[in-house]
Amino acid sequence: MVTFDFAIFKAMLEVDFEALNFHDWDNFVVLCGEEGTGKTHLSLHALEIWLTLKYGSFTAEDIYKYDGVKLSEYAKVLANVKKGDMNICDEAGDIFTGKHANTKIVKKIEDTYTVIRGDNLFTVWNLPTFFILTPYFRNWRIRSIWYVEKRGICHVYHKPKRLKLSEMNESKEFKDYFIEKPLFSFVYPKYEGVFLENYMKMKNNKMRTVRADFERVVTDWESD
């Protein structure tokens, strides 16, 4: 397995930028890996590179236009991004696990992505694992998987390798990313750019909300 340095990541995004802006394509990436492996760092690198390619510059506040930590934040991002923009759902697992799984939210996001291909968006979903996706996304809509094996190491699966990875794991209880050889792998550094501070504000706000919601549920239960 050949592992490249971080320069190949920018080169890959430059190819995607050409395709989306001049050849009527879109891109849908699942960025997956266990908690704490650095998925968010890679998605923030991607956003910074993409905004530089598309607009030439960006500010720290731009993260709110393109990245959502809570599902409600992401819905607002998706509603307002422009043609050819990148959009990031930092906690896409919320859609397919817990209270949203198998509900109208899942069906709505499937219906949405069936229609909006013509907007040439670059979508990045951060997930704990590719295999929690519904068959529509896993087998049809996703173009690439960026699998973060451990901090700073990412493996890329593009069609048809993405489809083979899904098919070969279909009947397995324990899913194996390396049952199919990745297209290529690369290393990447920790993100320390201008988006980090505001990202952490969104992340911390979500954690406070979750803790408060847990307290409310327990209090209501005890009072019954």
N, C-alpha and C positions, 0 to 999 in steps of 0.2 A: 504494500500500500504506500503510494507516494504522498508525502505530506509537504505542502507548499507553505511559504511564508504569507503574511497578511496581505501582501500586494495583490495576490490573486483574487481576494475578495472584492477589492475596488474594481479590478478588471472585469469581474463577473457582473457587477452592478452597472458598469459602463455598457456592457453588451445588452443587459436588460433595458437600460435607459434608451438605447437606440431602438430596440424592438417596440417599446411602449409608445415612444413619441413619434416614430417615423414609419412604423410598419403595422400599426393597428393591432398590437398584442396587449394582453394584460399579464400580470404575474400574481400567483398566490403561493406563498411560502408558509410552511409550518416549521417553526423554530422550536425544537423539542429537546428535552433532557430533564433529568431529575432536578428537584429544587436545590438551589444553591450552586448550580454548575456554571452560571454566568450567561444565561440566555439573554437577559435584559441588556447586558453589556454589548453583546453582539448586535442586538436590534437597535440600540442607540448609535453604534458605529454606522449601521446601515442607513439610519435616518439622516445622520450628518452628511454622509457621502451623497445621498440622493438629493438632499436640498441644495448642496453645492452644485451638483450637476444640473438641476432644474432651474434654480433661481440665482445661483452664484454666491449667495450669502444667506445667513440665518441669524436669529437671536435666541437667547435662552427661553424666551416666552413662546417660541414657535412649537415647542413640544406639545403644548395644549391643543394645537391645531391638528396634530398628526398622531398622537399617542394617547390611548385611554387605558387606565388601570382598572377602574370599575366598568362594568358593562354599560352603565348609563353614560359614562364618559366616552366610551368607544362608539356608542350609537350616535352621539353628537359629532364625533370626528368623521364617521362614515357619511353622515348626512351633509357635511360641509366641505369635504375635500374636493379639489378641482381635478379635472381630467389629467391623468398622468401622475398624480400625486401618490406618495406612499402613505399608508395608514397602518397603524400598529395596534393590535389588541394584546396588551401585555399579560392579561389573565384570561386568555380564551378558554381555558379549562372550565371557567365558571359557566360557560354556555352548555357544555356537554356533561357536566357532573353536578351533583347536588340538586338543588331545587329547580334548576332550569332544564335538566336532562329530560328528554322525551316530552317536552311541553311545546306550547305554541312558539316559544322563543327560538327553539331549534328549527322548527318548520319555517318560521319567518326568515331566519338567516339563510336557510337553504333557498327559499324563494327569492330573496334579495340577490344572492350571488348567481342565480340563474339568469337574472335580468341585466345586471350591471356590467357585464363583460365589456360592452362598448365604451365604458368610461375609461378604459385602459389604466386601471388602478394597479398599484403594487401593494398587495395586502400581505402583512406579516402577522401571523398568530403565534404567540408564545404558549406552548402547551407542555404539560409534563410528559406526555407520550402521544405520538402520532396515532396510535391504535385506538384511542377513545373517540375518534371522529366517526361520524355517521358514514355509511357506505357512499353517499353522494359526494362528500368531500374527500374521503379516503381514496376512492377508486376513480373519481372523475374530475373533481374541480381543482384539487391541489396540483400544482405543477412541480414543486420542488420541496424536499425536506432538507432542513439544516439540522443535523443531529449533533448536539453538544454532548460528547461522551464524558468529558470532564473539563474542568476549568481551562479555557484557552485552547481547546482542540475541537474542531468542528468537521463533520463529515457531510458531504453533499450528495443527495440522491435526486436525480432529475428524471423525467420521463425518458425511457420506460422503466428505469430502475426503481422509481417510486412505486409503480404498479406491481412490479415483481416482488418488492418488499412486502407490500400489502397481501398479495396472493399467497406467498410462501409462508406467511405467518398466520393465515386465516384460521387454521385448525389447531394452532399451537396454544397451549395454556400460558406458557411463558414466552413472550415475544423476544425476538432476536434481531437487532438491527443489522448484524454482520452476517446474517444468512445470505445476504446479497452484498456484493462488494460495492462500496460507494464509488461515485464517479470520480471524486477526488476529495482530499482532506486538506485542511490548512490550520495554522495556529493564529491566534489573535490576542491582542493585549487587553488588559483591563481598561474599561472606558472611564476616562477622567475629563471628558469634555464639558461644554457649556450646558448640556441638557441634564446633567446628573443631579444638580441641586433641586430643580423643579420636579424631576422624576421622583426623587425621594420624598418630596412634599406630598405628591399624589399617593405614593405607596404608604406613607405613614398615616395619611388621612383615612385610607381604606382600612388599615389595621385598627385604627381607633374606632371606626364605625363598626367593624366586626366584633370588637371586644364589647362595645356598648350594646350591640344587638344580643350578644350572648347573655349579658347581665340582665337585659330586659326579659328574655325568654325564661331564664332561671327564676327570676323574681315572680313572674306571672305563674310559673308552675308551682312554686312554693306557696303562693297565696290561694291556690285552688283548694 
